[in-house]
Amino acid sequence: MAGAYRALSFDGDGTLWDFETAMSLALEDAARLLRASGARRPDGPVTARWLREVRDSVARLDAYRADSTSRIRRSTTSCWSG
């Protein structure tokens, strides 16, 4: 997939992009790729809905409230096995 992206932009205040739609599409892609690689959640297949639930539950933890999204993202990857 090297070279597939031509630009990367950031929109911290949500004025340029529809973040919810972009995140939903990204979670669908991530779930599909994880399933294809053999990753499974403890009780079934990896789904976009489950990935969002994991993301949201980690973000609510006191230990991560003031943390960057990068640390939260890295923490969520420990929730599935592959």
Backbone bond lengths (Angstrom), bond angles and torsions (degrees), N, CA, C in turn:
res aa  C-N    CA-C-N  psi(-1)  N-CA   C-N-CA  omega(-1)  CA-C   N-CA-C  phi
1 M - - - 1.435 - - 1.533 110.85 -
2 A 1.293 116.63 3.50 1.461 119.96 178.54 1.523 109.85 -58.90
3 G 1.311 114.88 136.26 1.455 119.93 178.78 1.511 115.08 82.08
4 A 1.330 117.73 2.41 1.463 120.12 -177.58 1.526 112.49 -73.37
5 Y 1.318 117.09 -24.82 1.456 120.75 -178.29 1.516 110.68 -101.41
6 R 1.315 116.22 134.90 1.453 120.88 179.88 1.522 112.19 -104.87
7 A 1.328 116.44 -19.42 1.469 119.87 -178.95 1.519 108.93 -153.39
8 L 1.305 114.57 152.48 1.452 121.71 176.05 1.520 106.58 -136.78
9 S 1.327 116.59 128.71 1.461 119.03 -179.99 1.519 109.64 -129.50
10 F 1.307 115.63 157.56 1.452 122.47 178.55 1.522 108.63 -122.64
11 D 1.317 115.54 140.70 1.458 121.66 -178.11 1.523 108.23 -136.22
12 G 1.317 115.90 78.11 1.450 121.50 -174.26 1.517 115.54 -62.52
13 D 1.325 118.35 -26.09 1.470 119.16 -177.12 1.525 113.46 -107.95
14 G 1.340 117.70 5.46 1.452 120.74 174.63 1.514 116.32 73.66
15 T 1.318 117.46 21.69 1.464 119.14 -178.36 1.529 113.23 -93.19
16 L 1.318 117.92 -17.75 1.465 120.15 -176.25 1.530 113.30 -100.13
17 W 1.296 117.47 -34.34 1.457 121.61 -172.92 1.518 110.70 -128.82
18 D 1.319 116.08 152.53 1.460 123.12 172.74 1.525 106.45 -82.65
19 F 1.340 116.31 92.31 1.455 121.41 -173.32 1.515 112.54 -60.20
20 E 1.319 118.66 -43.53 1.469 121.34 -177.20 1.521 111.56 -59.37
21 T 1.323 117.16 -44.42 1.463 120.20 178.71 1.516 110.65 -66.08
22 A 1.326 116.88 -44.75 1.470 120.57 179.48 1.525 110.75 -61.63
23 M 1.338 117.07 -43.03 1.462 119.33 -179.79 1.526 110.60 -66.80
24 S 1.306 117.95 -40.78 1.467 120.62 178.70 1.523 111.31 -60.16
25 L 1.324 116.35 -44.71 1.468 120.08 178.26 1.530 111.19 -65.13
26 A 1.329 116.54 -40.49 1.463 120.63 179.11 1.528 110.83 -65.59
27 L 1.329 117.51 -40.03 1.461 120.17 178.62 1.523 111.29 -67.36
28 E 1.329 117.82 -36.69 1.474 120.96 174.92 1.526 110.37 -61.37
29 D 1.336 116.67 -46.10 1.465 121.05 178.38 1.520 111.32 -62.60
30 A 1.341 116.02 -44.50 1.467 120.37 -179.65 1.524 110.90 -62.84
31 A 1.317 117.25 -43.52 1.466 120.82 179.22 1.527 110.77 -62.13
32 R 1.325 116.39 -43.20 1.465 120.33 179.01 1.525 110.85 -61.78
33 L 1.328 116.98 -45.64 1.469 120.73 179.70 1.525 111.67 -65.48
34 L 1.318 116.92 -39.68 1.467 119.62 178.15 1.521 111.45 -65.12
35 R 1.329 117.42 -42.81 1.471 120.26 176.90 1.519 110.60 -61.59
36 A 1.320 116.23 -42.31 1.474 120.55 -179.60 1.525 111.59 -63.93
37 S 1.338 116.72 -29.12 1.464 119.59 179.86 1.526 111.94 -85.45
38 G 1.332 116.60 -2.74 1.456 120.72 178.46 1.514 114.68 95.34
39 A 1.318 118.06 1.67 1.468 120.70 179.17 1.523 109.46 -69.06
40 R 1.318 115.07 141.03 1.465 121.31 177.36 1.511 108.58 -137.16
41 R 1.320 116.14 150.64 1.458 119.78 171.91 1.525 106.88 -84.33
42 P 1.316 118.91 167.07 1.464 120.32 -175.74 1.529 114.49 -56.57
43 D 1.335 117.85 -31.44 1.464 119.52 -175.40 1.527 113.98 -119.20
44 G 1.324 117.87 21.80 1.460 118.66 177.85 1.509 112.33 155.01
45 P 1.324 116.23 -165.44 1.465 120.17 -177.15 1.524 112.43 -74.01
46 V 1.301 115.23 154.84 1.458 121.53 174.93 1.531 108.15 -72.92
47 T 1.323 115.90 128.40 1.463 121.31 178.11 1.527 109.26 -126.88
48 A 1.312 115.99 161.30 1.464 120.46 177.07 1.531 110.13 -62.40
49 R 1.297 116.94 -40.17 1.470 120.27 179.69 1.530 110.55 -61.33
50 W 1.330 116.85 -43.93 1.458 120.70 179.54 1.529 110.92 -65.31
51 L 1.336 117.37 -41.38 1.460 119.95 178.02 1.527 110.97 -60.08
52 R 1.314 117.00 -40.22 1.469 120.30 177.87 1.529 110.56 -65.51
53 E 1.334 116.91 -41.81 1.467 120.35 178.54 1.532 111.04 -61.03
54 V 1.329 116.49 -42.89 1.469 120.59 178.65 1.522 109.47 -63.57
55 R 1.313 117.01 -47.49 1.468 121.67 179.63 1.522 110.80 -56.64
56 D 1.323 116.11 -48.63 1.460 120.71 -177.42 1.532 111.70 -66.61
57 S 1.327 117.62 -39.64 1.466 119.66 -178.55 1.526 111.06 -68.61
58 V 1.320 117.80 -37.72 1.464 120.24 177.27 1.528 110.13 -67.52
59 A 1.308 117.61 -41.53 1.468 121.37 -179.07 1.526 112.19 -63.37
60 R 1.336 117.27 -27.10 1.470 120.64 179.81 1.530 113.32 -80.13
61 L 1.312 118.57 -15.91 1.463 121.00 -178.51 1.521 110.81 -65.23
62 D 1.314 116.03 137.17 1.466 120.64 179.59 1.521 111.66 -53.79
63 A 1.326 116.60 -37.49 1.468 120.41 -177.31 1.526 112.72 -63.04
64 Y 1.339 118.00 -19.69 1.461 121.36 -176.05 1.525 113.76 -115.60
65 R 1.299 118.86 -2.74 1.471 121.32 -174.74 1.520 113.80 -53.37
66 A 1.304 117.45 -41.30 1.465 120.77 -176.96 1.523 112.02 -99.14
67 D 1.333 117.50 8.54 1.460 120.92 -176.25 1.521 112.90 -87.72
68 S 1.297 113.66 165.30 1.461 119.95 176.99 1.521 109.74 -73.88
69 T 1.309 115.78 158.64 1.463 119.70 177.17 1.515 111.35 -65.12
70 S 1.322 118.15 -25.56 1.467 120.57 178.05 1.527 111.05 -63.40
71 R 1.318 117.08 -44.39 1.471 119.77 179.80 1.527 110.02 -67.54
72 I 1.308 117.26 -40.18 1.463 120.52 177.60 1.527 109.57 -61.63
73 R 1.326 117.14 -45.59 1.456 121.12 -179.89 1.523 111.15 -59.86
74 R 1.324 117.14 -44.81 1.466 120.00 179.78 1.527 110.95 -63.85
75 S 1.307 117.75 -34.52 1.456 121.54 -179.82 1.533 112.07 -68.80
76 T 1.315 117.17 -33.59 1.458 119.67 -177.98 1.524 112.24 -70.29
77 T 1.327 118.08 -23.94 1.461 119.30 -178.15 1.510 112.92 -68.15
78 S 1.319 118.88 -14.19 1.466 121.12 178.31 1.526 111.45 -80.55
79 C 1.309 118.34 -1.45 1.478 121.76 -175.01 1.523 113.94 -87.83
80 W 1.300 118.54 -3.81 1.461 119.60 176.82 1.511 109.62 -133.24
81 S 1.315 115.26 162.27 1.470 120.29 178.74 1.512 108.42 -118.62
82 G 1.290 115.17 153.87 1.464 118.30 -178.58 1.476 112.36 -151.24
